[in-house]
Amino acid sequence: MTEEPELFYGMLGIDGLIAVSGGTSAQDQEIAEASADAIYASRSMPGNGRRSTIPAAVTFEDFRRWALDRSLQAARRWEEPYDDEFQVLLGLDDYGALHVVRVPPIYLRKDRGHVHWLGGALPDLVANRSLQRIAFRTSAWASSNPKYEDRPVDDPKRTERLLLAIAEKGRFESWMAPIKRSRSEVPTVGEWELYATDEDGLSGAVPKRIRMALDKRAGSQGPTMPAAEMVLGPWDVPDDLFPVQSSCGPLPNPSETSTSSYRAVFRPESPGPVIISHAAVANSDDAPPDYMLGAVQALRETGNEEFDGPRLGEESHYFRGTLDGGRLQRYTALWRYPHVFCEVAVASPSGRFKASDVRRYAALQDKRVRAELDSPTSGCGGDQPAAK
């Protein structure tokens, strides 16, 4: 690490960041590419086989290299002035799978929203995805003037930095890369430099919350990839809904044929409407039809009525019914592919959600599912090469 004057960062000093409410094309491309080369880990990392349930021999240095390279590649495709404020969590789980998670838009609209997300959602996300290493990327104003330690944005000579916090339990590193602006205000990024490690006494809200999330994590919960890429994300649902991380994660008591599963639950800050999206990946062609049969039977036995909807996958069904003594109206869509079973349900007091909404969310989720099925790294398709 090169010798530099002490820098005071807006991110580490809890200075508010301007945030956008939607992804740009460069951001969407980053998520797509990161998912494509990350699911069940990049083949350049040693010991990583697709569909493995044995923790891969991926070192901290391997993960660091991937996180730094991926973040820099993404930054060098930025096209809009605010692309640097797109906040992402990268993670490696106990099963050798890499994860790419966007900070939900509802947090980006809040003052210190990223800190609330790290403190409130990150511990549950680390637990339910069985993450052992994580990297959090954001941008910040920086100042070398102690006068502006608490508000670097007020320094007329302030600079900008892309920051990447990389951590595992008991180890933390902070990396930075300079950001410059063209006449069009589109940011460009220089090379990464190591800013500080635990030995330098790293402190602040971000390191504290990341350490707490990793320290609190208990045992493995079960494989979630690629199923976690086959459910709705926070950018697919209305802006007032956010993922309830304590209710997300692998399905409880998965069957012996399940190789990964994930459930995502979205609701607003006040009780009311809810969206539930889940996917299960199996190692047998017989499993998804069995899942479908059981789910359809359960819905019919609880008074739900079937209605028409566009066909998805090899078989699909749509149901309407009520919950909580009729207080909530529920619409459910179920569909399957070889090796994959999917479900999305919306529930709300009468008027918020309609049959057309569940059709729309099912189509959005199905687009994610088909992208994974078409990916050569997903290991979901029946004609995919076996893991080595």
N, C-alpha and C positions, 0 to 999 in steps of 0.2 A: 504494500500500500504506500502511495506517495505521500510525502509530508505536505499538509495543507493547513491553513488556519482553521480554527474550529468553525463549523457551519451550524447555523440554527435553522431547522427545517419547519416549514409550515405543517407538514404531516405529523412529525414527531411532537411538535409543539401544539397540536390540536388546532391549528389554524384552519378555518373552513375552506373547503374546495368548491369551486363551481362544478356542477355535475350536469350531464345531459341525461335525458329521460329515455333515450333509445340508442340502439347501436348503429354505427355507420357501416358502410360496405366493407371497409377495412377491418372493423371489429368483427363483423360476421365471418369474414374470411379467416380471421385468426382462430375463432372458436371452431370452425369447420376443420381447418388444417390441424389444429392441436388435437381435436378429437380423433382425427384420422390416424395420426402418427403416435397417439398416446395411449389409446385403449389397449389394455394389457401390455403396456410399456413399449417404448421404442426398442426395436431389435438391436440397436447399438449398445444397449445396456446388457451386461452379462446376466445370464441366468433367468431371462424372462421368457417364459413360454405362454402362449395364449391359453386361456381357460385353465390355468394352473391354480390349484388351491394351496400350494406350498409357497411360503414367503420367498420371493425372489432375492437373489444375492445382489441387490442394487445398493451401492454405497452412497454415502452422503455426497461424495464428490461427483458420482454419476448423476444424481438428481440435480445438484447445483449446476452442472454443465448443461443439462437439458433445460432447466428453468431459465438460465441466463441466455442461452442461445435462442430459445423459443421467444422470450420476451423481446430480445433485440430484433429478431426477424420481424415480429409483429409491428414493433415501433417504426421500423423502416418502410412500412407500407402505409403509414398514416396519411390521410388525405384531407382531413378536416381540422380546424384550429383546436377543437376540444378533444381530439382523439386521445391525447395523453391522460385525460381524466377518466378513462375507462378502466375501472378497477377489477382485478382478476385474482382469484386464488388458484394456485396450482398445487396439486397434491399427489403423493405416492401412497398407496394403501398396502396392507399386509399381504396382499395377494399378487403384488407386482403390477397393478394397474395404475395408470396415471389419470388424474382427474383435472378438469378445467371448469371452474365455477365462477360465474359472473356475480358481482355484488348486485342484489336486486335493486331496481329503479326506485322503489319506495324509500330506501335508505339514502340514495344519492340526492334526494330532494331535501333531506334534513341537514341542519347544521351539525357538524361532527358525525354525520351519518355513518361513515366508514368505521368510526370508533364504536358506535352502538352495535353495528353488525358484528364486529370482531368480538365484542364483549358478550353480546346476547346470542347470536346465531352460531358463531364459530365453534364453541365447545361441543354443541350437539352435532354439527356437521362433521367435525373431526371424529366424533364417536360413531355416528351412524354410517359413515363411509370407511371406517377403520383406517384413518389416515395416520401414517407414522412420520411423514415429512411433509412440510408445506412451504410454499413461497407466496408471499402477498405482494402484488405489484400496484403501485400508485405513482402519482407525481406530486411535486411540492415546490413551493418557493423556498429559496435558501438565502441566508444572509451571513456574512462573516463579521458583522457589526453587533456586539453584545447589546447595544441599545435596542435592537429589533429582535431580541431573542424570542419574545412572546408573539410578535407579529411580523414575521419576515416579509410579508406582502407589502408592508408600509415602507420598506427600505428602497429609496430611489435607485440604489445600485444592486438590487436583488437579482438573483439568477434563478434558473429553473433546473430541477433535477428529476430524472426518472429514478424511482427507488424500488428496490426489490429486497424484501426481508425473507431470508431463507432459514428454516429452523427444523430441528428435531428435538426430542426431549433431551434437555441438558446441553443443547448447542444452538447458538444463534449467530447469524451473520447479517450485516446490512451492506448492500451494494448500491452504488449510484452511478448514473451516467448523465452527462450534461445535455440539456435541451436548448436548442437554438431555434429562433423563429425566422421564417422567410418573410418577404414583404406581404405575402398572403396570410401570414400568421400561422401557417401550417408548421407544426413542430418537426424538427429533425434531431436525431439522437446520436451522441458520440459513443465511445467505448465504455464498457463497464470498468469500475474501479472498486476495490474493497474499501468501504468506508470505516467499518468498525466491527469488532467481534465481542463476545462475552468478556474477553480479557481487557477490553477497553472500558468496561463498565457501562455497557449499553443499557439505557433506561428510557422511560417514556411510555405513553399510553399504548402504542402499537406493540412494542416488544413485550410489555407486561401481559397484554391480552392474548397474544400468540403463545407465550410460555404457559399461561394458565390453561389454555385449551389443550395443549399437548400434555401437560402434567396431570390433568384431570381424567384423561382418557383411560378407560379400562381395557378389557379384552376385545378381541375381534368380534364383530357382529355378523359377519358373513359377507360373501362377495356381492358387490353391487354393480360391477361393470361387466358387460356394456349396458345392463338394464337401466342404469341411471341416465344414460344418454337417450333412452327410448320413452321417457316421460316428458310431460310439459315442463317448461322452464319458466322462471319469473318474467321473462320478456314475452311469453306467449299469452299471459293472462292480463286482466285489467290492472292498471297502475296502482289501484288502491288495495290490491291483494298481494300478499307476500308469502313465501314458503315458511311454514311453521316447522322449523328444523327439529324440534323435539318430537314431532309426529312423523317425520320423514325417515327413510332408511329401508333396509331390507325387510321383506315380509317375515313376520314371525312364523316359526315352525315350517320352514320350506320343505317341500317334498324331496325325496331322495334323487329325483330326476332333475331338480333345479340346479343350474350352475351359477345363476345370479338373479337378483330381484331388486326392485326399488319401488317405493311408494313416495309420492310427493303430495303434500297437502298445502293448499293455499286458502287464506282467509284475510279479511280486513282487520284493522286494529280493534274495532268493536265487533262483538258477535253479530252474525248475520249469514251472508252467503259463504259457501265453501266449494272449492274444486278439489277433487281427489283424482290423481292420475297414477296408474301403476303398470308395471311391466314385469314379466317373469320369463327368463330364458331357460330352456330345458335342453338336456342332452339326448332326448328321445322324441321322435315324431309323434308318439302316442300320447305324450304328456299334455300338450296344448288342447287337444280335443277333450281330454278328461277334465282339465281345468274349466273349459267352456261348459261342458255338461253340468258340472257341479254349480257353477255360477248362475246359469240360466235357471236351473231347478230351484235354487235358493230364492231368486228374484220372483219367480212365479208363485212359490209357496208363501211369500210375504205380501201377496196382493198386487204386485206390479204388473202392468199391462204392456204388451209389446206394441211398438209402432214402427212405421217404415222409416228407412234411412238408407243412404248410399252404401253399397257393399264395400267393405274393407277387408283386405287379406283373402284368405280362403273361406272364411265364414264370419259373419257379423250379426249382431242383434242389438236392438234399441228398446229400452224400457222406460216407462214413467210410473211414478208412485209417490207416496208421501212418507214423511218421517215425523217423529215427535208428536204423535197424535194428530197428524194432519196439518201441523203448523208450518212444515217445510215441504215444498214440492221438489221431488228429485227426478232427474233424468240420467240414465245410464247408457253407455255404449260399451259393447264387448266385441272383440274381434281377435283373430289368431292367424298366425303363419306357421309353417313348419318350425318348430323349436321355440316359438314366441307366442305368449298370450298377453293381451293388452286390455285395459279397462280405463275409462274415464267417466266420472260422475260429477254432476253439478247439483247443488241443493241450495235453496233460498226460500225466504218467505215469498208468497205468491207475487209474481210480477217481475222479479229481478232476472231470473233465468227461464228460458223457454226451450222447447224441443230443438229449435234451430241452433241454440248455443251448444248443446252437447254434440250435435252434428259437426259444428265448426271446430270445437276443441278436439274431437276425435280425428278430424282431418289433419289438424295441426300435429297432433301426436303421431298419427300414422306417417306423416312426412318424415318425422325424426326416426321412426322405426325403419322405414324403407331406406333411409340414408345409412343406417347401421348395417342393415342386411346387405346393402350393396358395397360396404366397405370391406376390402380384402383383409383388414386386420381384426375384424369383429369376431370371427370364429363362430358366427351364428348360423350361417347357411349350411345346408346339408352337403353342398359340393365344395366347401372350404377345405383347404389342406389341413391335415392334422397337425397339432402342435408337436414340435420336436422334443 
